[in-house]
Amino acid sequence: MEPARDRELDRQATTELALPPASLPRRMLAGFLDALVLATALTGFGATAGATNAPDAIDRASARPDFIVETGVAAGLSTSFFGAALIDNQHGTLYSIELPPTDTGPSTLADGSRYAWHEHGVGWAIPKSIRTGLVNRHHLVLQNVRQALPELLRQIPHVDIFFHDDLHTPDHMLWEYQLIWPHIRSGGTLISDDANFGWIQFCKQLGQGERAYENISRLAAIRKP
Ligand SMILES: C[S@@+](CC[C@H](N)C(=O)[O-])C[C@H]1O[C@@H](n2cnc3c(N)ncnc32)[C@H](O)[C@@H]1O
């Protein structure tokens, strides 16, 4: 997508999602809230966590998932929370998709982001206890999600929780939501970080009302009926 069009779509989404443009403190808060929501998502406390759609969507139906798929690993914050929950559950498998380090390096991605994780290794922040605790229940796929996700979806029977956090361009996100939705089981949850114009388009296509736009610093979720 052209950067100018991307910026315009994001400006519209910022209005529709009723969010002020991100500032540094807001971004830091967003990171904390992301972690909190992910932590509560799988432990069953989510339904009481507040006024947003996200914790409602991530209710107990998703609390004992068989299959979690996440896109975008970087240092491994989300991987750590999902992993910790699966260890607690003593059940479930996590699939994490990330670009090969050679494809990121110091370059800027199409959404304007730059990552330094390749200097330390993908998922470098995942605690050792989680790495070892998951034993063989974590599969890291180092391949562009455009190839990796369709391939993975041919291998697993369904998805209980899908977490989008890879490339945050509206077109790409819409592609990913549309691809994953038929594979999410009834009662399962689609979670997206950096919800933007792509999220709004997807919710409209699903016939979801504005409640689906509710978000915590652009972390949004929908549960499949
Ligand atoms: C926001 S970071 C992920 C943060 C991570 N979920 C966490 O909680 O620490 C986004 C990641 O998506 C990866 N990414 C971007 N485009 C991708 C693509 N096409 N396929 C796979 N991964 C991609 C980037 O390399 C980057 O590491």
PDBQT file of the ligand as one rigid body, heavy atoms in Angstrom, charges set to zero:
ROOT
HETATM    1  C1  LIG A 301       5.066  -5.485  17.034  1.00  0.00    +0.000 C 
HETATM    2  S1  LIG A 301       6.286  -6.706  16.716  1.00  0.00    +0.000 S 
HETATM    3  C2  LIG A 301       5.692  -8.098  17.569  1.00  0.00    +0.000 C 
HETATM    4  C3  LIG A 301       5.695  -7.927  19.066  1.00  0.00    +0.000 C 
HETATM    5  C4  LIG A 301       5.411  -9.184  19.834  1.00  0.00    +0.000 C 
HETATM    6  N1  LIG A 301       4.074  -9.705  19.554  1.00  0.00    +0.000 N 
HETATM    7  C5  LIG A 301       5.566  -8.950  21.318  1.00  0.00    +0.000 C 
HETATM    8  O1  LIG A 301       4.543  -8.948  22.037  1.00  0.00    +0.000 OA
HETATM    9  O2  LIG A 301       6.689  -8.779  21.790  1.00  0.00    +0.000 OA
HETATM   10  C6  LIG A 301       5.912  -7.091  15.027  1.00  0.00    +0.000 C 
HETATM   11  C7  LIG A 301       6.767  -8.219  14.459  1.00  0.00    +0.000 C 
HETATM   12  O3  LIG A 301       6.147  -8.649  13.240  1.00  0.00    +0.000 OA
HETATM   13  C8  LIG A 301       7.162  -9.078  12.375  1.00  0.00    +0.000 C 
HETATM   14  N2  LIG A 301       6.645  -9.084  11.002  1.00  0.00    +0.000 N 
HETATM   15  C9  LIG A 301       6.432  -8.006  10.212  1.00  0.00    +0.000 A 
HETATM   16  N3  LIG A 301       5.992  -8.402   9.001  1.00  0.00    +0.000 NA
HETATM   17  C10 LIG A 301       5.907  -9.748   9.036  1.00  0.00    +0.000 A 
HETATM   18  C11 LIG A 301       5.527 -10.732   8.095  1.00  0.00    +0.000 A 
HETATM   19  N4  LIG A 301       5.138 -10.400   6.857  1.00  0.00    +0.000 N 
HETATM   20  N5  LIG A 301       5.577 -12.031   8.459  1.00  0.00    +0.000 NA
HETATM   21  C12 LIG A 301       5.969 -12.380   9.711  1.00  0.00    +0.000 A 
HETATM   22  N6  LIG A 301       6.334 -11.499  10.658  1.00  0.00    +0.000 NA
HETATM   23  C13 LIG A 301       6.317 -10.193  10.325  1.00  0.00    +0.000 A 
HETATM   24  C14 LIG A 301       8.293  -8.084  12.608  1.00  0.00    +0.000 C 
HETATM   25  O4  LIG A 301       9.535  -8.620  12.222  1.00  0.00    +0.000 OA
HETATM   26  C15 LIG A 301       8.185  -7.813  14.095  1.00  0.00    +0.000 C 
HETATM   27  O5  LIG A 301       9.098  -8.582  14.823  1.00  0.00    +0.000 OA
ENDROOT
TORSDOF 0
